[in-house]
């Protein structure tokens, strides 16, 4: 009875921790969506400013054309009009350049903030990786591992621009070759599960590491957002 009570308490604590992590992931998702909406709004405003700048340039070119046509009728009057038009074009060009610089700076700030939030949220993958466990000699995904992968999916789906690296090491058999095959099968099982949930296959890379540093009969699995080619 005492063992059952302790088991129930452990399961309740684990459920509470998973719920807290899920709520944190949901909050991160909502925050990222809000930031994405704000970025879209800034992009729309920037496009409107760019359109206005192009229209101003067209109008300036038209003014210069009209001034050139007037030159044939009255050189003195035309010179004055050209000078006025050139001054106006210069002012418009300066204003357009300032607006463009401001737009680029705003976008750069938005991108830096997005990357900061993204990198902070993706650190959750490290903790979730500790719960990716397989039975000895098996590449079958357990219910507990599925729950951990579901938590990873929410983050990886939200940040669809990051690559996904699945690193595995195994020390469960007499030969490293057999361990490497088992690690490969486990990595493919993890990638297949997340792909079936909705992630793109091209984002995944699987890296097999040596398990010589692991205690005998154990393995290590780590899912991270990084590019193996770098």
Backbone bond lengths (Angstrom), bond angles and torsions (degrees), N, CA, C in turn:
res aa  C-N    CA-C-N  psi(-1)  N-CA   C-N-CA  omega(-1)  CA-C   N-CA-C  phi
1 X - - - 1.468 - - 1.528 110.57 -
2 X 1.325 116.73 -39.99 1.477 120.68 179.23 1.530 110.62 -65.22
3 X 1.326 115.47 -40.77 1.473 119.13 178.24 1.528 110.82 -63.91
4 X 1.346 117.31 -40.46 1.470 120.87 177.90 1.521 110.82 -64.19
5 X 1.350 116.13 -39.97 1.469 119.63 179.04 1.528 110.61 -64.01
6 X 1.321 115.91 -45.12 1.476 119.36 179.60 1.523 111.01 -63.59
7 X 1.330 115.60 -38.87 1.470 119.35 178.81 1.527 110.72 -64.17
8 X 1.345 115.35 -42.29 1.477 119.76 179.38 1.522 110.16 -63.62
9 X 1.342 116.22 -41.92 1.468 118.88 179.28 1.522 110.61 -64.15
10 X 1.334 117.36 -40.41 1.468 120.79 179.67 1.526 110.63 -64.06
11 X 1.337 115.28 -42.51 1.465 118.05 179.43 1.529 111.25 -65.77
12 X 1.327 116.19 -38.87 1.467 119.68 178.61 1.523 110.55 -64.07
13 X 1.334 115.90 -41.75 1.475 119.37 179.08 1.522 110.57 -64.64
14 X 1.323 115.57 -41.95 1.481 119.42 179.26 1.519 110.60 -63.59
15 X 1.361 116.35 -41.87 1.467 119.80 179.13 1.521 110.80 -62.68
16 X 1.333 115.87 -40.04 1.471 119.55 179.67 1.519 110.49 -65.08
17 X 1.344 116.57 -40.91 1.467 119.91 179.71 1.527 111.56 -65.72
18 X 1.347 115.95 -42.06 1.466 119.56 178.17 1.525 110.75 -63.21
19 X 1.337 116.24 -39.87 1.470 119.90 178.66 1.527 110.64 -62.55
20 X 1.349 115.81 -41.77 1.468 119.57 179.81 1.518 110.60 -64.16
21 X 1.333 116.36 -41.40 1.466 119.33 178.91 1.528 110.99 -65.58
22 X 1.344 116.04 -40.56 1.464 119.43 178.70 1.522 110.86 -62.36
23 X 1.342 115.72 -41.44 1.465 118.76 179.50 1.522 111.06 -65.71
24 X 1.348 116.22 -37.77 1.459 119.29 178.11 1.520 110.82 -65.40
25 X 1.345 116.49 -40.78 1.466 119.91 178.44 1.518 111.09 -64.42
26 X 1.358 116.62 -39.90 1.468 120.47 178.88 1.527 110.98 -64.39
27 X 1.341 114.90 -41.83 1.472 118.56 178.19 1.519 110.54 -62.66
28 X 1.346 116.47 -40.32 1.465 120.02 177.97 1.517 110.93 -63.94
29 X 1.346 115.95 -38.66 1.468 119.26 179.32 1.528 111.31 -63.89
30 X 1.342 115.84 -45.25 1.464 119.41 179.98 1.525 111.38 -63.43
31 X 1.351 115.70 -38.83 1.462 119.32 178.73 1.524 110.82 -64.26
32 X 1.328 114.97 -42.11 1.468 118.82 -179.89 1.521 111.05 -65.32
33 X 1.350 116.74 -37.74 1.461 119.79 178.19 1.524 111.00 -64.74
34 X 1.345 115.35 -39.98 1.467 118.39 178.14 1.519 110.83 -63.79
35 X 1.325 115.86 -40.35 1.467 119.10 179.65 1.531 110.51 -67.82
36 X 1.322 115.98 -37.15 1.463 119.00 178.12 1.525 111.02 -64.92
37 X 1.354 116.57 -39.26 1.468 120.14 178.12 1.523 110.83 -64.11
38 X 1.332 115.21 -40.72 1.466 118.72 178.91 1.528 110.89 -64.99
39 X 1.329 115.41 -39.65 1.464 119.40 178.31 1.529 110.98 -63.74
40 X 1.363 115.72 -38.61 1.466 119.54 178.16 1.523 110.60 -64.52
41 X 1.366 115.76 -39.32 1.464 119.02 178.53 1.522 111.08 -62.97
42 X 1.337 116.12 -44.23 1.469 119.67 178.67 1.521 111.25 -62.99
43 X 1.348 115.32 -36.80 1.460 119.05 179.32 1.525 110.81 -64.86
44 X 1.355 115.90 -41.62 1.464 119.72 178.80 1.527 110.79 -63.28
45 X 1.336 116.31 -42.12 1.456 119.38 178.80 1.525 110.67 -64.18
46 X 1.351 116.01 -39.24 1.457 119.52 179.76 1.529 111.08 -64.87
47 X 1.333 115.75 -39.74 1.467 118.98 179.23 1.533 111.15 -65.64
48 X 1.340 115.19 -37.84 1.453 118.43 177.48 1.531 110.85 -64.32
49 X 1.327 116.65 -40.74 1.459 120.66 178.24 1.528 111.10 -64.50
50 X 1.336 115.53 -38.55 1.471 119.64 178.97 1.524 110.79 -65.78
51 X 1.333 116.07 -40.41 1.461 119.85 178.25 1.529 110.94 -63.67
52 X 1.326 115.98 -40.24 1.463 119.66 178.12 1.524 110.95 -64.83
53 X 1.340 115.16 -37.75 1.469 118.69 179.10 1.521 111.41 -64.78
54 X 1.342 116.31 -42.65 1.461 120.14 179.26 1.522 110.86 -64.39
55 X 1.339 116.05 -39.50 1.458 119.76 177.91 1.528 111.02 -63.44
56 X 1.324 115.35 -39.71 1.462 119.30 178.22 1.523 110.97 -63.86
57 X 1.331 116.76 -38.15 1.460 119.60 178.39 1.524 111.21 -66.02
58 X 1.340 116.10 -39.56 1.463 119.57 177.61 1.526 110.45 -62.13
59 X 1.321 114.84 -44.17 1.462 118.67 179.69 1.527 111.09 -63.74
60 X 1.332 115.78 -38.88 1.463 118.96 178.84 1.527 111.32 -64.04
61 X 1.325 116.55 -41.78 1.465 119.91 178.46 1.528 110.87 -62.93
62 X 1.329 115.78 -37.95 1.462 119.60 178.80 1.523 110.93 -65.92
63 X 1.314 116.87 -39.44 1.456 120.35 177.53 1.529 111.14 -62.67
64 X 1.311 115.53 -41.76 1.472 118.96 178.61 1.528 111.17 -64.76
65 X 1.333 116.06 -37.28 1.472 118.61 178.86 1.516 111.25 -64.94
66 X 1.328 115.89 -44.08 1.457 119.67 179.03 1.526 111.36 -63.96
67 X 1.306 116.34 -37.96 1.457 119.77 178.60 1.524 110.92 -65.03
68 X 1.329 116.45 -38.70 1.465 120.04 178.73 1.526 111.51 -66.59
69 X 1.350 115.85 -37.40 1.464 118.77 178.57 1.531 111.17 -65.87
70 X 1.336 116.46 -36.51 1.467 119.88 -179.89 1.521 112.33 -70.02
71 X 1.334 116.59 -20.42 1.461 120.52 -178.83 1.516 112.38 -60.20
72 X 1.338 116.23 -34.01 1.470 119.24 -179.57 1.528 111.79 -68.04
73 X 1.325 118.99 -28.75 1.465 122.02 -177.79 1.519 112.48 -85.35
74 X 1.306 115.45 -41.88 1.469 117.81 -175.61 1.521 108.55 -150.26
75 X 1.315 117.03 102.74 1.458 122.19 -174.14 1.521 111.65 -60.50
76 X 1.295 118.06 -43.30 1.463 120.20 -177.39 1.530 111.33 -65.76
77 X 1.318 115.16 -47.79 1.459 119.04 -179.35 1.524 110.62 -65.61
78 X 1.350 115.00 -38.04 1.466 118.97 179.76 1.518 111.07 -65.76
79 X 1.306 118.48 -39.80 1.469 121.07 179.34 1.514 110.61 -59.61
80 X 1.341 115.87 -41.09 1.454 119.88 179.19 1.524 111.23 -64.43
81 X 1.338 115.87 -44.32 1.464 119.41 -179.94 1.525 111.36 -63.68
82 X 1.322 116.70 -40.01 1.467 120.24 179.13 1.516 110.63 -63.06
83 X 1.345 115.47 -41.89 1.465 118.69 179.89 1.526 111.10 -61.93
84 X 1.345 115.52 -43.99 1.474 119.98 178.75 1.530 110.59 -62.74
85 X 1.342 115.36 -45.13 1.463 119.95 -179.55 1.518 111.21 -62.30
86 X 1.341 116.44 -42.96 1.467 119.55 179.79 1.523 111.54 -62.71
87 X 1.328 115.69 -39.54 1.461 119.39 178.69 1.524 110.43 -63.55
88 X 1.349 115.24 -43.40 1.461 120.11 -179.81 1.521 110.93 -63.74
89 X 1.336 116.40 -42.13 1.472 120.68 179.35 1.511 110.39 -62.90
90 X 1.341 116.63 -41.64 1.464 119.81 179.87 1.520 111.42 -62.38
91 X 1.354 115.58 -43.73 1.463 119.40 179.08 1.521 111.03 -63.37
92 X 1.327 116.24 -42.75 1.469 119.56 179.42 1.530 110.67 -64.04
93 X 1.327 115.49 -39.73 1.468 119.18 -179.60 1.526 110.50 -64.18
94 X 1.332 117.00 -41.20 1.462 120.34 178.66 1.537 110.63 -63.92
95 X 1.334 115.28 -42.87 1.463 119.14 179.40 1.527 111.36 -64.11
96 X 1.323 115.47 -41.48 1.466 119.47 179.59 1.519 111.05 -65.14
97 X 1.343 116.66 -40.64 1.462 120.32 179.05 1.524 110.98 -64.25
98 X 1.334 116.40 -40.66 1.460 119.78 178.85 1.528 110.85 -65.29
99 X 1.344 116.26 -41.45 1.461 119.83 178.80 1.526 111.29 -63.90
100 X 1.327 116.44 -40.40 1.465 120.61 179.44 1.524 111.04 -65.35
101 X 1.342 116.77 -42.14 1.464 120.11 178.62 1.518 110.83 -63.19
102 X 1.344 116.05 -39.92 1.463 119.87 178.10 1.523 111.26 -64.78
103 X 1.335 116.20 -40.10 1.466 120.13 179.11 1.519 111.35 -63.06
104 X 1.323 116.35 -45.16 1.463 120.71 -178.95 1.526 110.82 -64.13
105 X 1.338 116.64 -40.98 1.462 120.21 178.89 1.522 111.02 -63.87
106 X 1.344 116.84 -40.48 1.470 120.40 179.23 1.521 110.96 -64.38
107 X 1.317 116.52 -42.92 1.457 119.70 179.12 1.524 111.54 -64.48
108 X 1.345 115.76 -37.72 1.462 119.50 178.68 1.524 110.81 -64.57
109 X 1.332 116.34 -40.34 1.465 119.48 177.77 1.524 110.96 -64.39
110 X 1.327 115.41 -42.25 1.467 119.44 178.95 1.526 110.88 -61.82
111 X 1.326 116.69 -41.21 1.462 120.18 -178.86 1.528 111.05 -67.65
112 X 1.323 117.29 -40.81 1.468 119.79 178.52 1.523 110.96 -63.57
113 X 1.320 117.18 -41.13 1.456 120.41 179.47 1.531 110.84 -66.84
114 X 1.329 116.06 -41.15 1.465 120.08 177.54 1.527 110.79 -60.26
115 X 1.330 117.07 -45.80 1.462 120.76 -178.79 1.527 111.09 -65.73
116 X 1.345 116.79 -36.16 1.458 119.88 178.93 1.531 110.67 -64.27
117 X 1.322 116.61 -47.41 1.466 120.92 179.15 1.524 110.53 -64.35
118 X 1.338 115.68 -43.25 1.472 119.71 -179.39 1.526 111.28 -59.85
119 X 1.342 116.92 -48.40 1.466 119.84 -177.78 1.528 111.19 -64.18
120 X 1.347 116.34 -35.85 1.464 119.45 178.60 1.523 111.03 -66.52
121 X 1.326 116.56 -43.70 1.461 119.76 -178.02 1.519 111.64 -69.45
122 X 1.328 117.31 -35.39 1.464 119.89 -176.84 1.527 112.69 -71.17
123 X 1.333 117.29 -11.77 1.457 119.23 175.68 1.528 111.29 -64.97
124 X 1.327 117.10 -18.99 1.467 121.19 177.26 1.524 110.47 -60.91
125 X 1.348 117.03 -26.75 1.466 120.09 -178.96 1.519 111.73 -58.80
126 X 1.333 116.43 -34.72 1.465 119.56 -178.92 1.519 111.56 -62.17
127 X 1.345 116.66 -44.47 1.455 120.13 178.78 1.516 112.38 -67.73
128 X 1.331 116.49 -39.97 1.462 119.60 179.04 1.524 111.54 -65.95
129 X 1.341 117.08 -31.33 1.466 119.93 -179.45 1.519 112.14 -62.49
130 X 1.340 116.95 -28.77 1.463 120.28 -179.71 1.524 112.07 -64.95
131 X 1.329 116.97 -17.73 1.468 121.40 -179.27 1.527 112.83 -98.31
132 X 1.327 116.72 5.65 1.476 120.29 177.36 1.526 108.52 -87.89
133 X 1.308 117.09 97.01 1.459 122.20 -176.21 1.524 110.25 -126.45
134 X 1.336 115.38 146.04 1.458 122.31 177.93 1.532 108.58 -122.90
135 X 1.316 115.46 151.80 1.457 119.83 172.62 1.524 109.26 -67.20
136 X 1.334 118.24 149.92 1.473 120.41 -178.97 1.529 111.61 -52.66
137 X 1.316 115.86 129.78 1.454 121.78 177.87 1.513 114.94 73.50
138 X 1.325 118.73 5.52 1.461 122.02 -175.52 1.516 110.98 -114.75
139 X 1.340 115.55 148.48 1.467 122.07 173.30 1.521 110.70 -115.45
140 X 1.331 116.06 16.48 1.463 120.69 179.87 1.530 109.98 -82.62
141 X 1.308 116.87 134.25 1.461 121.65 -178.58 1.525 109.76 -81.47
142 X 1.330 115.88 123.81 1.467 121.31 -179.70 1.525 110.31 -82.14
143 X 1.318 115.79 171.95 1.462 120.88 178.58 1.531 110.68 -63.04
144 X 1.346 116.94 -41.34 1.461 120.00 179.66 1.529 110.72 -63.51
145 X 1.331 116.52 -41.05 1.464 119.98 178.30 1.524 110.83 -66.98
146 X 1.326 117.04 -36.23 1.470 120.10 176.50 1.523 111.01 -60.46
147 X 1.338 116.62 -41.97 1.465 119.47 179.97 1.528 110.92 -62.79
148 X 1.325 116.02 -40.91 1.462 119.35 178.07 1.527 110.90 -65.21
149 X 1.330 116.59 -41.86 1.468 120.36 179.33 1.523 111.14 -66.52
150 X 1.331 117.08 -33.84 1.466 119.80 177.13 1.530 110.66 -63.43
151 X 1.342 115.81 -39.37 1.459 119.01 175.74 1.509 111.74 -64.52
152 X 1.328 117.58 -38.82 1.469 121.28 176.90 1.517 111.14 -65.65
153 X 1.333 115.89 -38.99 1.470 119.54 -177.75 1.523 111.21 -58.65
154 X 1.322 117.42 -42.64 1.467 119.83 -178.44 1.519 110.87 -56.86
155 X 1.337 117.04 -44.00 1.467 120.84 -179.70 1.523 111.30 -70.30
156 X 1.325 116.91 -46.85 1.457 120.96 -175.29 1.522 111.41 -69.02
157 X 1.324 117.47 -29.74 1.467 120.28 176.16 1.527 110.16 -72.87
158 X 1.320 115.78 -37.70 1.459 119.95 179.53 1.528 110.83 -66.01
159 X 1.340 116.51 -45.10 1.470 120.67 179.76 1.534 108.19 -100.59
160 X 1.307 115.08 75.02 1.470 120.71 -173.56 1.521 113.12 -74.54
161 X 1.339 118.21 -2.92 1.456 120.36 -178.54 1.527 112.90 -89.39
162 X 1.334 118.50 -7.21 1.462 120.08 -175.05 1.532 110.31 -95.87
163 X 1.354 117.50 143.92 1.472 120.19 172.81 1.529 109.67 -75.45
164 X 1.324 116.10 164.06 1.472 121.08 -177.01 1.520 108.73 -125.05
165 X 1.333 115.74 123.04 1.461 121.48 178.92 1.527 108.91 -113.16
166 X 1.336 115.83 124.42 1.466 122.26 176.30 1.524 107.39 -107.16
167 X 1.343 117.41 110.26 1.463 122.80 -178.51 1.526 109.31 -106.25
168 X 1.334 116.33 133.28 1.462 120.42 -177.32 1.524 110.60 -137.28
169 X 1.330 115.46 144.95 1.465 122.87 174.14 1.521 107.95 -140.20
170 X 1.342 116.92 140.16 1.468 121.01 -175.82 1.522 109.95 -136.90
171 X 1.334 116.09 140.05 1.458 122.31 173.33 1.527 107.79 -137.69
172 X 1.342 114.41 70.16 1.462 119.60 -173.97 1.519 113.40 -123.45
173 X 1.331 118.41 -3.64 1.467 119.90 -178.54 1.525 109.38 -135.15
174 X 1.313 115.58 -179.33 1.461 120.29 -176.43 1.526 112.61 -75.88
175 X 1.305 116.20 -25.09 1.465 118.65 -176.09 1.512 112.27 -121.57
176 X 1.334 115.13 144.85 1.461 119.43 -179.35 1.521 111.48 -67.56
177 X 1.334 117.08 -28.78 1.466 119.85 -179.41 1.525 110.37 -63.29
178 X 1.330 116.78 -45.18 1.463 120.31 178.67 1.528 110.84 -64.88
179 X 1.327 116.46 -38.25 1.472 119.88 177.34 1.521 110.64 -63.62
180 X 1.333 116.72 -40.58 1.461 120.26 179.96 1.529 111.48 -64.92
181 X 1.320 116.28 -39.36 1.470 119.85 177.74 1.526 109.79 -63.74
182 X 1.339 116.29 -42.40 1.464 120.15 179.63 1.530 110.27 -64.41
183 X 1.334 116.40 -41.65 1.476 119.70 178.02 1.518 110.54 -62.43
184 X 1.332 116.52 -41.43 1.461 119.97 179.60 1.529 111.01 -62.11
185 X 1.336 116.11 -43.94 1.474 119.58 179.89 1.532 110.99 -64.01
186 X 1.314 116.42 -39.42 1.465 119.30 178.43 1.527 111.26 -66.09
187 X 1.341 116.46 -41.45 1.466 119.61 178.01 1.519 111.62 -62.18
188 X 1.330 116.33 -41.26 1.463 119.56 178.04 1.528 111.43 -65.56
189 X 1.333 116.65 -36.54 1.467 119.79 178.89 1.527 110.60 -64.69
190 X 1.334 116.73 -41.03 1.470 120.52 178.65 1.523 110.48 -65.21
191 X 1.337 116.29 -47.76 1.462 119.82 -179.67 1.530 110.63 -62.11
192 X 1.331 116.80 -42.35 1.467 120.63 -179.11 1.520 110.90 -62.06
193 X 1.330 116.92 -40.51 1.477 119.88 -179.54 1.528 110.50 -62.78
194 X 1.325 117.02 -46.21 1.467 120.60 -178.43 1.526 111.83 -70.37
195 X 1.322 116.79 -33.48 1.470 119.66 176.96 1.527 110.09 -66.49
196 X 1.333 116.32 -41.44 1.465 119.59 177.56 1.526 111.52 -63.72
197 X 1.334 116.77 -29.96 1.462 119.77 177.00 1.536 111.59 -71.03
198 X 1.356 117.41 -24.13 1.460 118.29 177.87 1.513 116.13 137.94
199 X 1.353 119.39 0.81 1.458 120.41 178.37 1.527 110.28 -81.95
200 X 1.329 116.37 153.94 1.460 120.94 -178.11 1.537 110.61 -78.19
201 X 1.314 115.64 136.41 1.465 121.41 -177.47 1.520 111.74 -62.47
202 X 1.338 116.81 -36.08 1.467 120.15 -174.87 1.533 112.25 -66.96
203 X 1.321 117.81 -13.95 1.470 119.90 180.00 1.530 112.68 -78.24
204 X 1.333 118.46 -15.31 1.462 121.44 -170.08 1.529 112.60 -92.72
205 X 1.333 114.74 140.51 1.453 123.41 167.44 1.525 107.19 -134.28
206 X 1.329 116.59 141.26 1.465 121.85 179.18 1.524 108.37 -115.04
207 X 1.327 116.03 128.44 1.467 121.05 179.75 1.525 109.16 -119.87
208 X 1.334 116.09 124.74 1.458 121.97 178.45 1.524 108.41 -95.93
209 X 1.334 116.40 123.01 1.453 121.77 -179.14 1.523 110.32 -110.06
210 X 1.325 115.80 160.65 1.463 120.44 177.92 1.517 110.22 -70.11
211 X 1.338 115.51 138.26 1.458 119.63 178.15 1.515 113.41 -102.25
212 X 1.360 116.57 14.95 1.466 119.72 -177.32 1.520 112.99 -63.37
213 X 1.331 116.41 -24.92 1.462 119.32 -179.39 1.523 112.57 -85.14
214 X 1.328 117.04 -3.34 1.460 120.73 -177.94 1.526 111.01 -91.42
215 X 1.325 117.63 150.62 1.469 119.61 172.74 1.526 110.10 -61.04
216 X 1.303 115.97 148.60 1.467 120.34 -178.34 1.527 109.97 -60.60
217 X 1.351 115.00 136.09 1.458 120.91 178.69 1.516 114.13 84.94
218 X 1.337 117.36 13.03 1.467 120.20 -178.46 1.530 110.08 -122.91
219 X 1.313 115.46 171.69 1.462 121.50 177.50 1.527 109.24 -149.56
220 X 1.338 115.17 167.69 1.458 121.05 -179.15 1.531 108.52 -137.24
221 X 1.339 115.85 135.29 1.462 121.98 178.34 1.530 107.84 -129.93
222 X 1.328 115.76 134.36 1.455 119.36 178.60 1.530 108.95 -140.71
223 X 1.328 116.45 128.08 1.462 122.44 174.84 1.531 107.87 -111.33
224 X 1.329 116.20 126.37 1.457 120.81 -177.32 1.522 109.81 -139.31
225 X 1.318 114.50 163.87 1.468 121.05 178.42 1.513 108.00 -101.46
226 X 1.316 116.81 87.68 1.453 121.26 179.30 1.517 109.00 -156.56
227 X 1.354 114.24 161.76 1.457 121.16 -176.76 1.510 109.04 -100.06
228 X 1.333 118.41 120.11 1.467 122.67 -177.24 1.523 111.89 -66.22
229 X 1.344 117.20 -21.17 1.461 120.63 -177.92 1.514 112.32 -78.50
230 X 1.337 118.13 -13.36 1.462 120.70 -178.19 1.528 110.58 -84.58
